[in-house]
């Protein structure tokens, strides 16, 4: 079974008024799912390094009348301009394989989350004959888990994410 972004975000059990971020948001499928979960009184940050994709996402949000998302342009390996310890949840989907310094990004993410804040990681499980990232860039699940744990997270749940991905939720300590 494959869980969609909406289903995976529901596993975070967010409530109205919560604050979350989609780090490396791309087209915003997780951003939109998070925005729906936290409601109009909640806040979502859509963070990406690509200005053009953020511009496209801003247009999508406007068309869908989603007003609780703040677009943030940032290189997530060099810093994320969101207040420390202000977030209830962070989603990182299909991002790890693109980074040169996963440790730096996770260090910044760890500082954004409140104690017991949740981190949802969704990542390619392999290259899958070229459907996913190049074999040299795949971040295996065991390595992703080790990196997350190294930054003070405790893995609490593994989720079904289809034939091409793995997913897990970790809590900040």
DSSP file (Angstrom, degrees, kcal/mol; ACC not computed):
  #  RESIDUE AA STRUCTURE BP1 BP2  ACC     N-H-->O    O-->H-N    N-H-->O    O-->H-N    TCO  KAPPA ALPHA  PHI   PSI    X-CA   Y-CA   Z-CA
    1    1 A X              0   0    0      0, 0.0   161,-1.0     0, 0.0     2,-0.5   0.000 360.0 360.0 360.0 140.2    0.0    0.0    0.0
    2    2 A X  B     -A  161   0A   0    159,-0.2     2,-0.5   160,-0.1   159,-0.2  -0.932 360.0-147.0-109.2 126.3    1.2    3.5   -0.8
    3    3 A X        -     0   0    0    157,-0.9   156,-0.0    -2,-0.5     2,-0.0  -0.818  16.8-135.8 -93.0 130.1    0.3    6.4    1.5
    4    4 A X     >  -     0   0    0     -2,-0.5     4,-2.9     1,-0.1     5,-0.2  -0.250  32.2 -97.0 -73.4 166.8   -0.2    9.7   -0.3
    5    5 A X  H  > S+     0   0    0      1,-0.2     4,-2.6     2,-0.2     5,-0.2   0.891 127.8  53.7 -52.4 -39.6    1.2   12.9    1.1
    6    6 A X  H  > S+     0   0    0      1,-0.2     4,-1.8     2,-0.2    -1,-0.2   0.922 111.0  45.1 -62.1 -43.5   -2.2   13.6    2.7
    7    7 A X  H  > S+     0   0    0      2,-0.2     4,-1.0     1,-0.2    -2,-0.2   0.907 113.5  49.4 -66.9 -41.9   -2.2   10.2    4.4
    8    8 A X  H >< S+     0   0    0     -4,-2.9     3,-0.6     1,-0.2     4,-0.2   0.913 110.5  50.0 -64.9 -42.1    1.4   10.5    5.6
    9    9 A X  H >< S+     0   0    0     -4,-2.6     3,-2.0    -5,-0.2     5,-0.4   0.867 103.0  60.9 -64.8 -36.1    0.8   14.0    7.0
   10   10 A X  H >< S+     0   0    0     -4,-1.8     3,-1.8     1,-0.3    -1,-0.2   0.814  92.2  67.8 -59.4 -28.9   -2.2   12.7    8.9
   11   11 A X  T << S+     0   0    0     -4,-1.0    -1,-0.3    -3,-0.6    -2,-0.2   0.635  89.0  65.3 -66.2 -12.8    0.2   10.3   10.7
   12   12 A X  T <  S-     0   0    0     -3,-2.0    -1,-0.3    -4,-0.2    -2,-0.2   0.598  97.1-142.2 -82.7 -11.7    1.6   13.4   12.4
   13   13 A X    <   +     0   0    0     -3,-1.8    -3,-0.1    -4,-0.3    -2,-0.1   0.906  31.6 179.6  49.3  49.2   -1.7   14.0   14.2
   14   14 A X        -     0   0    0     -5,-0.4     2,-0.3     4,-0.0    -1,-0.1  -0.397  11.5-150.6 -74.4 157.4   -1.4   17.8   13.8
   15   15 A X    >   -     0   0    0     -2,-0.1     3,-2.2    23,-0.1    22,-0.0  -0.850  33.0 -72.1-126.9 164.9   -4.1   20.0   15.2
   16   16 A X  T 3  S+     0   0    0     -2,-0.3    23,-0.2     1,-0.3    22,-0.1  -0.293 120.0  27.1 -54.7 132.7   -5.6   23.4   14.3
   17   17 A X  T 3  S+     0   0    0     21,-2.6    -1,-0.3     1,-0.3    21,-0.1   0.277  88.5 132.7  96.0 -10.4   -3.1   26.1   15.2
   18   18 A X    <   -     0   0    0     -3,-2.2    25,-1.9    20,-0.2     2,-0.4  -0.252  50.5-132.3 -69.1 163.4    0.0   23.9   14.9
   19   19 A X  E     +b   43   0B   0     23,-0.2    69,-3.3    -3,-0.1    70,-1.3  -0.971  31.6 165.1-121.6 133.6    3.1   25.2   13.1
   20   20 A X  E     -bc  44  89B   0     23,-2.5    25,-2.1    -2,-0.4     2,-0.4  -0.929  21.6-145.6-144.0 164.0    4.9   23.1   10.5
   21   21 A X  E     -bc  45  90B   0     68,-1.5    70,-2.7    -2,-0.3     2,-0.7  -0.993   9.2-149.4-135.9 144.5    7.5   23.3    7.7
   22   22 A X  E >   -bc  46  91B   0     23,-3.0    25,-2.4    -2,-0.4     3,-0.7  -0.931  24.7-155.9-108.4 102.1    8.0   21.5    4.4
   23   23 A X  E 3  S+bc  47  92B   0     68,-2.5    70,-0.6    -2,-0.7    25,-0.2  -0.710  80.6   9.8 -88.8 120.6   11.8   21.6    4.0
   24   24 A X  T 3  S-     0   0    0     23,-1.9    -1,-0.3    -2,-0.5    24,-0.2   0.930  85.1-179.9  74.4  50.6   12.7   21.3    0.3
   25   25 A X    X   +     0   0    0     22,-2.6     3,-2.3    -3,-0.7     4,-0.4   0.690   1.9 177.0 -65.9 -24.7    9.1   21.8   -0.6
   26   26 A X  T 3  S-     0   0    0      1,-0.3    -1,-0.2    21,-0.2    31,-0.2  -0.325  74.3  -4.1  55.7-130.6    9.3   21.5   -4.4
   27   27 A X  T 3  S-     0   0    0      1,-0.1    -1,-0.3    29,-0.1    -2,-0.1   0.591 102.6-114.7 -74.8  -9.8    5.9   21.7   -5.9
   28   28 A X    <>  +     0   0    0     -3,-2.3     4,-2.8    -4,-0.1     5,-0.3   0.686  66.8 141.8  94.2  18.5    4.3   21.8   -2.5
   29   29 A X  H  > S+     0   0    0     -4,-0.4     4,-1.5     1,-0.2     5,-0.1   0.903  86.0  39.1 -62.3 -37.7    2.3   18.5   -2.2
   30   30 A X  H  > S+     0   0    0     -5,-0.3     4,-2.9     2,-0.2    -1,-0.2   0.849 112.0  58.4 -77.0 -34.0    3.3   18.2    1.4
   31   31 A X  H  > S+     0   0    0     -6,-0.3     4,-2.6     2,-0.2    -2,-0.2   0.943 108.8  44.9 -56.8 -48.5    2.9   22.0    2.0
   32   32 A X  H  X S+     0   0    0     -4,-2.8     4,-2.0     2,-0.2    -1,-0.2   0.904 113.0  50.1 -65.3 -42.4   -0.7   21.8    0.9
   33   33 A X  H  X S+     0   0    0     -4,-1.5     4,-1.8    -5,-0.3    -1,-0.2   0.915 112.9  47.2 -62.5 -42.4   -1.4   18.7    3.0
   34   34 A X  H  X S+     0   0    0     -4,-2.9     4,-2.5     2,-0.2     5,-0.3   0.914 108.8  54.7 -64.0 -42.9    0.2   20.4    6.1
   35   35 A X  H  X S+     0   0    0     -4,-2.6     4,-0.9     1,-0.2    -1,-0.2   0.881 109.0  48.1 -59.5 -39.4   -1.8   23.6    5.5
   36   36 A X  H  < S+     0   0    0     -4,-2.0    -1,-0.2     1,-0.2    -2,-0.2   0.887 111.8  50.2 -68.1 -38.3   -5.0   21.6    5.5
   37   37 A X  H  < S+     0   0    0     -4,-1.8    -2,-0.2     1,-0.2    -1,-0.2   0.891 112.9  43.4 -69.1 -40.7   -4.1   19.8    8.7
   38   38 A X  H  < S-     0   0    0     -4,-2.5   -21,-2.6   -22,-0.1     4,-0.4   0.606 102.4-149.1 -85.1  -9.9   -3.1   22.9   10.8
   39   39 A X    ><  -     0   0    0     -4,-0.9     3,-1.4    -5,-0.3    -1,-0.1   0.050  39.6 -50.1  71.2 178.9   -6.1   24.9    9.6
   40   40 A X  T 3  S+     0   0    0      1,-0.3    -1,-0.2    -4,-0.1    -2,-0.0   0.773 137.5  51.9 -61.7 -28.8   -6.5   28.6    9.0
   41   41 A X  T 3  S+     0   0    0     -3,-0.3    -1,-0.3     2,-0.1    -2,-0.2   0.566  99.7  81.6 -87.0  -8.2   -5.1   29.4   12.5
   42   42 A X  S <  S-     0   0    0     -3,-1.4     2,-0.4    -4,-0.4   -23,-0.2  -0.293  72.3-133.7 -87.1 177.4   -2.0   27.3   11.9
   43   43 A X  E     -b   19   0B   0    -25,-1.9   -23,-2.5    -2,-0.1     2,-0.4  -0.999  15.2-171.4-138.2 134.9    1.1   28.2   10.0
   44   44 A X  E     -bd  20  69B   0     24,-2.4    26,-3.1    -2,-0.4     2,-0.5  -0.985  10.6-152.3-125.4 137.9    3.1   26.3    7.4
   45   45 A X  E     -bd  21  70B   0    -25,-2.1   -23,-3.0    -2,-0.4     2,-0.7  -0.948   4.0-157.6-108.4 125.6    6.5   27.3    6.0
   46   46 A X  E     -bd  22  71B   0     24,-2.5    26,-3.1    -2,-0.5     2,-0.5  -0.908  19.6-172.2-103.0 108.6    7.3   26.2    2.4
   47   47 A X  E     +bd  23  72B   0    -25,-2.4   -22,-2.6    -2,-0.7   -23,-1.9  -0.879  16.8 142.8-112.3 129.5   11.1   26.2    2.2
   48   48 A X  E     - d   0  73B   0     24,-1.9    26,-1.9    -2,-0.5    -2,-0.0  -0.982  47.1-135.8-157.0 159.8   13.1   25.7   -1.0
   49   49 A X  S    S+     0   0    0     -2,-0.3     2,-0.8    24,-0.2    26,-0.1   0.592  85.0  86.6 -90.6 -15.0   16.3   26.9   -2.7
   50   50 A X     >  -     0   0    0      1,-0.2     4,-1.8    24,-0.1     3,-0.2  -0.780  58.2-167.8 -95.4 106.8   14.7   27.2   -6.1
   51   51 A X  H  > S+     0   0    0     -2,-0.8     4,-2.4     1,-0.2     5,-0.2   0.872  85.2  57.0 -59.8 -39.2   13.0   30.6   -6.5
   52   52 A X  H  > S+     0   0    0      1,-0.2     4,-2.0     2,-0.2    -1,-0.2   0.900 107.6  46.6 -63.5 -40.3   11.1   29.6   -9.6
   53   53 A X  H  > S+     0   0    0     -3,-0.2     4,-2.6     2,-0.2    -1,-0.2   0.862 111.2  52.5 -70.4 -33.8    9.4   26.6   -8.0
   54   54 A X  H  X S+     0   0    0     -4,-1.8     4,-2.5     2,-0.2    -2,-0.2   0.886 108.2  51.5 -66.5 -37.4    8.5   28.8   -5.0
   55   55 A X  H  X S+     0   0    0     -4,-2.4     4,-1.8     2,-0.2    -2,-0.2   0.917 110.9  47.7 -63.6 -43.3    6.9   31.3   -7.4
   56   56 A X  H  X S+     0   0    0     -4,-2.0     4,-2.1     1,-0.2    -2,-0.2   0.917 111.6  50.3 -62.3 -44.3    4.9   28.5   -9.0
   57   57 A X  H  X S+     0   0    0     -4,-2.6     4,-2.9     1,-0.2     5,-0.2   0.900 106.1  55.7 -61.7 -41.4    3.9   27.2   -5.5
   58   58 A X  H  X S+     0   0    0     -4,-2.5     4,-2.2     1,-0.2    -1,-0.2   0.903 108.3  48.9 -58.1 -41.1    2.8   30.7   -4.5
   59   59 A X  H  X S+     0   0    0     -4,-1.8     4,-2.5     2,-0.2    -1,-0.2   0.904 110.7  50.1 -64.7 -41.7    0.5   30.8   -7.6
   60   60 A X  H  X S+     0   0    0     -4,-2.1     4,-1.9     2,-0.2    -2,-0.2   0.926 111.0  48.9 -61.6 -45.6   -0.9   27.4   -6.7
   61   61 A X  H  <>S+     0   0    0     -4,-2.9     5,-2.8     1,-0.2     4,-0.2   0.903 111.4  49.9 -61.9 -41.6   -1.6   28.5   -3.1
   62   62 A X  H ><5S+     0   0    0     -4,-2.2     3,-1.4    -5,-0.2    -2,-0.2   0.927 109.7  50.4 -63.8 -45.2   -3.3   31.7   -4.3
   63   63 A X  H 3<5S+     0   0    0     -4,-2.5    -1,-0.2     1,-0.3    -2,-0.2   0.852 114.3  44.9 -60.3 -34.8   -5.5   29.7   -6.8
   64   64 A X  T 3<5S-     0   0    0     -4,-1.9    -1,-0.3    -5,-0.2    -2,-0.2   0.354 111.1-122.8 -92.2   5.7   -6.6   27.4   -4.0
   65   65 A X  T < 5 +     0   0    0     -3,-1.4     2,-0.7     1,-0.2    -3,-0.2   0.865  54.0 158.5  54.4  40.6   -7.1   30.2   -1.5
   66   66 A X      < +     0   0    0     -5,-2.8     3,-0.3    -6,-0.1    -1,-0.2  -0.867   8.8 168.2 -95.3 113.1   -4.6   28.7    0.9
   67   67 A X        +     0   0    0     -2,-0.7    -1,-0.1     1,-0.2    -5,-0.0   0.462  55.5  76.9-107.5  -4.1   -3.6   31.6    3.1
   68   68 A X  S    S+     0   0    0    -25,-0.1   -24,-2.4     2,-0.0     2,-0.5   0.079  73.8  96.6-100.5  25.3   -1.7   30.0    6.0
   69   69 A X  E     -d   44   0B   0     -3,-0.3     2,-0.5   -26,-0.2   -24,-0.2  -0.953  54.4-159.7-117.8 131.1    1.6   29.3    4.1
   70   70 A X  E     -d   45   0B   0    -26,-3.1   -24,-2.5    -2,-0.5     2,-0.4  -0.942  17.7-136.8-107.3 126.8    4.7   31.5    4.2
   71   71 A X  E     -d   46   0B   0     -2,-0.5     2,-0.5   -26,-0.2   -24,-0.2  -0.684  22.5-170.3 -83.1 130.2    7.1   31.0    1.3
   72   72 A X  E     -d   47   0B   0    -26,-3.1   -24,-1.9    -2,-0.4     2,-0.6  -0.972  12.9-154.9-128.7 117.9   10.7   30.9    2.4
   73   73 A X  E     +d   48   0B   0     -2,-0.5     2,-0.3   -26,-0.2   -24,-0.2  -0.817  38.6 138.3 -89.3 121.8   13.7   31.0    0.1
   74   74 A X        -     0   0    0    -26,-1.9     2,-0.9    -2,-0.6   -24,-0.1  -0.980  59.0-121.2-161.8 148.3   16.7   29.3    1.7
   75   75 A X    >>  -     0   0    0     -2,-0.3     3,-2.7     1,-0.1     4,-0.9  -0.852  30.2-154.3 -88.4 105.4   19.6   27.0    1.2
   76   76 A X  T 34 S+     0   0    0     -2,-0.9    32,-0.2     1,-0.3    33,-0.1   0.574  90.0  60.0 -67.0  -8.7   18.7   24.4    3.8
   77   77 A X  T 34 S+     0   0    0      1,-0.1    -1,-0.3     2,-0.1     3,-0.1   0.537 111.7  40.0 -89.4  -7.9   22.4   23.4    4.1
   78   78 A X  T <4 S-     0   0    0     -3,-2.7    -2,-0.2     1,-0.4     2,-0.2   0.462 129.0 -49.9-118.1  -5.7   23.3   26.9    5.2
   79   79 A X     <  -     0   0    0     -4,-0.9     2,-0.4     2,-0.0    -1,-0.4  -0.579  37.3-128.8 144.9 152.7   20.4   27.9    7.4
   80   80 A X        -     0   0    0     -2,-0.2     2,-2.6     2,-0.1    -6,-0.1  -0.950  21.5-140.9-131.1 110.4   16.7   28.0    7.7
   81   81 A X        +     0   0    0     -2,-0.4     2,-0.4    -8,-0.1    -8,-0.1  -0.346  61.3 114.7 -78.3  67.1   15.3   31.4    8.7
   82   82 A X  S    S-     0   0    0     -2,-2.6    -2,-0.1   -10,-0.0     3,-0.1  -0.979  77.3 -88.8-129.5 143.5   12.5   30.2   11.0
   83   83 A X    >   -     0   0    0     -2,-0.4     3,-1.0     1,-0.1     4,-0.2  -0.196  49.5-103.6 -55.6 139.1   12.4   30.8   14.7
   84   84 A X  T 3  S+     0   0    0      1,-0.2    28,-0.3     2,-0.1    -1,-0.1  -0.314  99.3   5.5 -62.8 144.1   14.1   28.2   16.9
   85   85 A X  T 3  S+     0   0    0     26,-2.9    -1,-0.2    28,-0.2    28,-0.2   0.802  97.3 115.8  53.7  36.9   11.9   25.7   18.7
   86   86 A X    <   +     0   0    0     26,-1.3     2,-0.3    -3,-1.0    27,-0.2   0.494  49.7  84.9-111.2  -6.7    8.8   27.1   17.0
   87   87 A X  E     - e   0 113B   0     25,-2.5    27,-2.8    -4,-0.2   -67,-0.2  -0.774  49.6-164.9-109.3 145.1    7.6   24.2   15.0
   88   88 A X  E    S+     0   0B   0    -69,-3.3    30,-2.5    -2,-0.3     2,-0.3   0.713  81.5  10.0 -88.5 -26.4    5.4   21.2   15.9
   89   89 A X  E     -ce  20 118B   0    -70,-1.3   -68,-1.5    28,-0.2     2,-0.4  -0.997  55.8-163.4-155.0 150.9    6.4   19.2   12.7
   90   90 A X  E     -ce  21 119B   0     28,-2.4    30,-2.9    -2,-0.3     2,-0.5  -0.998  10.0-155.6-134.6 137.5    8.8   19.2    9.8
   91   91 A X  E     -ce  22 120B   0    -70,-2.7   -68,-2.5    -2,-0.4     2,-0.5  -0.955   8.9-177.2-112.8 132.4    8.5   17.2    6.6
   92   92 A X  E     +ce  23 121B   0     28,-2.8    30,-2.5    -2,-0.5     2,-0.5  -0.937  14.0 174.8-126.6 106.1   11.5   16.3    4.5
   93   93 A X  E     - e   0 122B   0    -70,-0.6    30,-0.2    -2,-0.5   -63,-0.1  -0.957  64.2 -17.2-122.2 124.9   10.5   14.5    1.3
   94   94 A X  S    S+     0   0    0     28,-3.0    -1,-0.2    -2,-0.5    29,-0.2   0.878 105.7 106.6  53.5  43.6   12.8   13.5   -1.5
   95   95 A X    >>  +     0   0    0     27,-0.4     3,-2.1    -3,-0.1     4,-0.6   0.712  52.6  71.7-116.4 -40.2   15.5   15.9   -0.3
   96   96 A X  G >4 S+     0   0    0      1,-0.3     3,-1.4    26,-0.2     6,-0.1   0.857  94.1  56.7 -54.5 -41.8   18.3   13.9    1.3
   97   97 A X  G 34 S+     0   0    0      1,-0.3    -1,-0.3    42,-0.1    -2,-0.1   0.696 105.5  53.7 -65.2 -17.5   19.6   12.5   -2.0
   98   98 A X  G <4 S+     0   0    0     -3,-2.1    -1,-0.3    35,-0.0     2,-0.2   0.570  91.5  95.0 -91.3 -10.9   20.1   16.0   -3.3
   99   99 A X    <<  -     0   0    0     -3,-1.4     3,-0.3    -4,-0.6    -4,-0.0  -0.553  52.0-164.6 -92.1 146.3   22.2   17.3   -0.4
  100  100 A X  S    S+     0   0    0     -2,-0.2     2,-0.4     1,-0.2     3,-0.1   0.759  94.5  33.4 -87.1 -31.3   25.9   17.5    0.0
  101  101 A X     >  +     0   0    0      1,-0.1     4,-1.7     2,-0.1    -1,-0.2  -0.706  60.9 165.8-130.7  79.9   25.7   18.1    3.7
  102  102 A X  H  > S+     0   0    0     -2,-0.4     4,-2.8    -3,-0.3     5,-0.2   0.875  79.2  59.6 -60.9 -38.2   22.8   16.2    5.3
  103  103 A X  H  > S+     0   0    0      1,-0.2     4,-2.2     2,-0.2    -1,-0.2   0.914 103.5  50.1 -57.9 -44.6   24.2   16.7    8.7
  104  104 A X  H  > S+     0   0    0      2,-0.2     4,-1.9     1,-0.2    -1,-0.2   0.937 112.0  47.3 -60.8 -47.0   24.1   20.5    8.4
  105  105 A X  H  X S+     0   0    0     -4,-1.7     4,-2.6     1,-0.2    -2,-0.2   0.929 112.6  48.7 -61.0 -46.2   20.5   20.4    7.3
  106  106 A X  H  X S+     0   0    0     -4,-2.8     4,-2.6     1,-0.2    -1,-0.2   0.847 107.1  56.7 -64.9 -32.7   19.5   18.1   10.1
  107  107 A X  H  X S+     0   0    0     -4,-2.2     4,-1.1    -5,-0.2    -1,-0.2   0.917 110.3  44.3 -62.0 -43.5   21.3   20.3   12.6
  108  108 A X  H  X S+     0   0    0     -4,-1.9     4,-0.8   -32,-0.2     3,-0.4   0.917 113.1  51.0 -66.5 -43.6   19.1   23.3   11.5
  109  109 A X  H >X S+     0   0    0     -4,-2.6     4,-1.3     1,-0.2     3,-1.0   0.904 104.9  56.6 -61.4 -42.1   15.9   21.2   11.5
  110  110 A X  H 3< S+     0   0    0     -4,-2.6    -1,-0.2     1,-0.3    -2,-0.2   0.835 106.1  51.6 -59.4 -32.4   16.6   19.9   15.0
  111  111 A X  H 3< S+     0   0    0     -4,-1.1   -26,-2.9    -3,-0.4    -1,-0.3   0.683 105.0  56.7 -78.5 -18.2   16.8   23.6   16.2
  112  112 A X  H << S+     0   0    0     -3,-1.0   -25,-2.5    -4,-0.8   -26,-1.3   0.818  92.2  83.6 -80.6 -31.5   13.4   24.4   14.6
  113  113 A X  E  < S-e   87   0B   0     -4,-1.3   -25,-0.2   -28,-0.2   -28,-0.2  -0.481  76.0-126.5 -83.1 141.9   11.4   21.8   16.3
  114  114 A X  E >   -     0   0B   0    -27,-2.8     3,-2.4    -2,-0.2    58,-0.3  -0.340  53.1 -74.1 -66.5 160.4    9.9   22.1   19.8
  115  115 A X  E 3  S+     0   0B   0      1,-0.3    58,-0.2    58,-0.1    -1,-0.2  -0.407 128.9  19.6 -56.2 137.5   10.7   19.3   22.2
  116  116 A X  E 3  S+     0   0B   0     56,-1.5    -1,-0.3     1,-0.2    57,-0.1   0.601  93.9 151.8  69.8  13.6    8.7   16.2   21.1
  117  117 A X  E <   -     0   0B   0     -3,-2.4    55,-2.8    -7,-0.1     2,-0.4  -0.390  43.0-118.3 -69.0 155.7    8.3   17.9   17.7
  118  118 A X  E     -eF  89 171B   0    -30,-2.5   -28,-2.4    53,-0.2     2,-0.5  -0.790  20.0-162.8-107.3 140.0    7.9   15.5   14.8
  119  119 A X  E     -eF  90 170B   0     51,-3.0    51,-2.5    -2,-0.4     2,-0.6  -0.980   5.6-162.3-118.8 119.7   10.0   14.9   11.8
  120  120 A X  E     -eF  91 169B   0    -30,-2.9   -28,-2.8    -2,-0.5     2,-0.5  -0.914   8.8-168.8-101.3 119.5    8.5   13.0    8.8
  121  121 A X  E     +eF  92 168B   0     47,-2.8    47,-2.0    -2,-0.6     2,-0.4  -0.944   9.4 175.6-110.7 126.1   11.2   11.7    6.4
  122  122 A X  E     +eF  93 167B   0    -30,-2.5   -28,-3.0    -2,-0.5   -27,-0.4  -0.999  16.5 159.5-127.5 126.7   10.2   10.4    3.0
  123  123 A X  E     - F   0 166B   0     43,-2.2    43,-2.4    -2,-0.4     2,-0.1  -0.978  46.1 -86.9-149.3 157.0   13.0    9.3    0.7
  124  124 A X  E     - F   0 165B   0     -2,-0.3    15,-0.4    41,-0.2    41,-0.3  -0.422  29.3-154.6 -61.7 134.6   13.8    7.2   -2.4
  125  125 A X  S    S-     0   0    0     39,-2.7     2,-0.3     1,-0.2    16,-0.2   0.677  70.1 -18.9 -87.3 -19.0   14.7    3.7   -1.3
  126  126 A X  S    S-     0   0    0     38,-0.6     7,-0.3    14,-0.1    -1,-0.2  -0.943  72.9 -89.8-167.4-178.9   16.8    3.0   -4.4
  127  127 A X      > -     0   0    0     -2,-0.3     5,-2.9     5,-0.2     4,-0.5   0.796  47.6-154.8 -76.3 -29.2   17.5    4.1   -7.9
  128  128 A X  T > 5 -     0   0    0      1,-0.2     3,-1.6     3,-0.2    -2,-0.0   0.927  67.4 -51.5  53.6  53.4   14.8    1.8   -9.3
  129  129 A X  T 3 5S-     0   0    0      1,-0.3    -1,-0.2     2,-0.1     5,-0.1   0.842 113.5 -44.6  55.2  38.6   16.3    1.5  -12.8
  130  130 A X  T 3 5S+     0   0    0     -3,-0.3    -1,-0.3     3,-0.3    -2,-0.2   0.389 115.2 107.2  92.1  -3.8   16.6    5.3  -13.2
  131  131 A X  T < 5S+     0   0    0     -3,-1.6    -3,-0.2    -4,-0.5    -2,-0.1   0.895  86.8  34.5 -70.6 -38.7   13.1    6.2  -11.9
  132  132 A X  S   <S-     0   0    0     -5,-2.9    -5,-0.2     1,-0.3     3,-0.1  -0.075 113.8 -48.7 -96.5-161.3   14.7    7.6   -8.7
  133  133 A X  S    S-     0   0    0     -7,-0.3    -1,-0.3     1,-0.2    -3,-0.3  -0.190  75.1 -75.3 -68.3 164.6   18.0    9.3   -8.1
  134  134 A X    >>  -     0   0    0      1,-0.1     3,-2.5    -3,-0.1     4,-0.8  -0.303  47.9-111.1 -56.9 144.9   21.3    8.0   -9.4
  135  135 A X  G >4 S+     0   0    0      1,-0.3     3,-0.8     2,-0.2    -1,-0.1   0.827 117.5  59.4 -49.5 -38.6   22.5    5.0   -7.4
  136  136 A X  G 34 S+     0   0    0      1,-0.2    -1,-0.3     3,-0.0    -2,-0.1   0.680 107.4  46.9 -66.8 -17.1   25.4    7.1   -6.0
  137  137 A X  G <4 S+     0   0    0     -3,-2.5    -1,-0.2     2,-0.1    -2,-0.2   0.533  80.4 116.8-104.4  -8.4   23.0    9.6   -4.5
  138  138 A X    <<  -     0   0    0     -4,-0.8     2,-0.7    -3,-0.8   -13,-0.1  -0.396  54.3-149.2 -63.6 133.7   20.5    7.2   -2.8
  139  139 A X        -     0   0    0    -15,-0.4   -42,-0.1    -2,-0.1    -1,-0.1  -0.909  20.0-135.6-104.9 105.8   20.4    7.6    1.0
  140  140 A X     >  -     0   0    0     -2,-0.7     4,-2.5     1,-0.1     3,-0.4  -0.217  17.2-114.9 -62.4 151.9   19.5    4.2    2.3
  141  141 A X  H  > S+     0   0    0      1,-0.2     4,-2.8     2,-0.2     5,-0.2   0.881 115.0  54.0 -57.1 -42.8   16.9    4.0    5.1
  142  142 A X  H  > S+     0   0    0      1,-0.2     4,-2.1     2,-0.2    -1,-0.2   0.880 110.8  46.8 -62.5 -36.6   19.4    2.7    7.7
  143  143 A X  H  > S+     0   0    0     -3,-0.4     4,-2.7     2,-0.2    -2,-0.2   0.911 111.4  50.8 -70.5 -42.4   21.7    5.7    6.9
  144  144 A X  H  X S+     0   0    0     -4,-2.5     4,-2.4     1,-0.2    -2,-0.2   0.926 111.2  49.0 -60.0 -43.8   18.9    8.2    7.1
  145  145 A X  H  X S+     0   0    0     -4,-2.8     4,-2.7    -5,-0.2     5,-0.2   0.926 111.3  49.2 -61.9 -45.0   17.8    6.7   10.4
  146  146 A X  H  X S+     0   0    0     -4,-2.1     4,-2.3    -5,-0.2    -2,-0.2   0.914 111.8  48.6 -60.9 -43.7   21.3    6.9   11.8
  147  147 A X  H  X S+     0   0    0     -4,-2.7     4,-0.9     2,-0.2    -1,-0.2   0.917 112.5  47.9 -62.8 -43.8   21.7   10.5   10.7
  148  148 A X  H ><>S+     0   0    0     -4,-2.4     5,-1.4    -5,-0.2     3,-0.7   0.922 112.8  48.2 -63.4 -44.8   18.4   11.5   12.2
  149  149 A X  H ><5S+     0   0    0     -4,-2.7     3,-1.8     1,-0.2    -1,-0.2   0.869 103.9  61.1 -64.7 -36.3   19.2    9.8   15.5
  150  150 A X  H 3<5S+     0   0    0     -4,-2.3    -1,-0.2     1,-0.3    -2,-0.2   0.783 101.5  55.2 -59.2 -27.6   22.7   11.4   15.6
  151  151 A X  T <<5S-     0   0    0     -4,-0.9    -1,-0.3    -3,-0.7    -2,-0.2   0.096 130.9 -89.4 -98.3  22.3   20.9   14.8   15.7
  152  152 A X  T < 5S+     0   0    0     -3,-1.8    21,-1.2     1,-0.3     2,-0.3   0.690  82.2 134.2  87.3  20.0   18.8   13.9   18.7
  153  153 A X  E   < -G  172   0B   0     -5,-1.4     2,-0.5    19,-0.2    -1,-0.3  -0.745  43.5-148.2-102.0 151.8   15.7   12.3   17.2
  154  154 A X  E     -G  171   0B   0     17,-2.4    17,-2.9    -2,-0.3     2,-0.4  -0.982  20.1-130.4-116.9 121.5   14.0    9.1   18.3
  155  155 A X  E     +G  170   0B   0     -2,-0.5    15,-0.3    15,-0.3     3,-0.1  -0.571  33.1 168.2 -75.1 127.6   12.4    7.1   15.5
  156  156 A X  E     +     0   0B   0     13,-2.7     2,-0.3    -2,-0.4    14,-0.2   0.626  56.2  18.5-115.1 -19.4    8.8    6.2   16.6
  157  157 A X  E     -G  169   0B   0     12,-1.6    12,-2.7     2,-0.0     2,-0.4  -0.968  51.1-150.8-159.5 136.3    7.1    4.9   13.5
  158  158 A X  E     -G  168   0B   0     -2,-0.3     2,-0.3    10,-0.2    10,-0.3  -0.897  24.4-159.3-103.6 140.0    7.8    3.5   10.0
  159  159 A X  E     -G  167   0B   0      8,-2.5     8,-0.7    -2,-0.4     2,-0.4  -0.898  23.8-107.1-122.0 147.0    5.1    4.1    7.4
  160  160 A X        +     0   0    0     -2,-0.3  -157,-0.9     1,-0.1     6,-0.1  -0.589  39.0 169.7 -71.8 126.8    4.3    2.4    4.1
  161  161 A X  B     -A    2   0A   0      1,-0.5     3,-0.3     4,-0.4     4,-0.3   0.083  46.3-100.6-128.5  23.2    5.4    4.7    1.3
  162  162 A X        -     0   0    0   -161,-1.0    -1,-0.5     1,-0.2     3,-0.2  -0.311  54.5 -51.9  90.7-173.5    5.1    2.4   -1.8
  163  163 A X  S    S+     0   0    0      1,-0.2    -1,-0.2    -3,-0.1  -161,-0.0   0.648 131.8  41.9 -77.8 -16.6    7.6    0.5   -3.8
  164  164 A X  S    S+     0   0    0     -3,-0.3   -39,-2.7   -39,-0.1   -38,-0.6   0.519 111.2  45.1-111.8  -7.4   10.0    3.3   -4.4
  165  165 A X  E     -F  124   0B   0     -4,-0.3    -4,-0.4   -41,-0.3     2,-0.3  -0.859  56.3-147.9-133.3 163.7   10.2    5.1   -1.1
  166  166 A X  E     -F  123   0B   0    -43,-2.4   -43,-2.2    -2,-0.3     2,-0.3  -0.910  18.2-168.1-123.2 159.8   10.6    4.6    2.6
  167  167 A X  E     +FG 122 159B   0     -8,-0.7    -8,-2.5    -2,-0.3     2,-0.3  -0.995  10.1 167.0-149.2 142.6    9.0    6.8    5.3
  168  168 A X  E     -FG 121 158B   0    -47,-2.0   -47,-2.8    -2,-0.3     2,-0.4  -0.990  25.0-135.3-151.3 158.3    9.4    7.2    9.0
  169  169 A X  E     -FG 120 157B   0    -12,-2.7   -13,-2.7    -2,-0.3   -12,-1.6  -0.949  22.1-174.4-114.7 134.8    8.5    9.7   11.8
  170  170 A X  E     -FG 119 155B   0    -51,-2.5   -51,-3.0    -2,-0.4     2,-0.4  -0.950  16.4-135.2-127.5 149.7   11.0   10.7   14.5
  171  171 A X  E     -FG 118 154B   0    -17,-2.9   -17,-2.4    -2,-0.3   -53,-0.2  -0.832  19.2-124.0-103.7 140.9   10.5   12.8   17.6
  172  172 A X  E       G   0 153B   0    -55,-2.8   -56,-1.5    -2,-0.4   -19,-0.2  -0.534 360.0 360.0 -76.4 150.3   12.9   15.6   18.7
  173  173 A X              0   0    0    -21,-1.2   -58,-0.1    -2,-0.2    -1,-0.1   0.436 360.0 360.0 -96.0 360.0   14.3   15.1   22.2
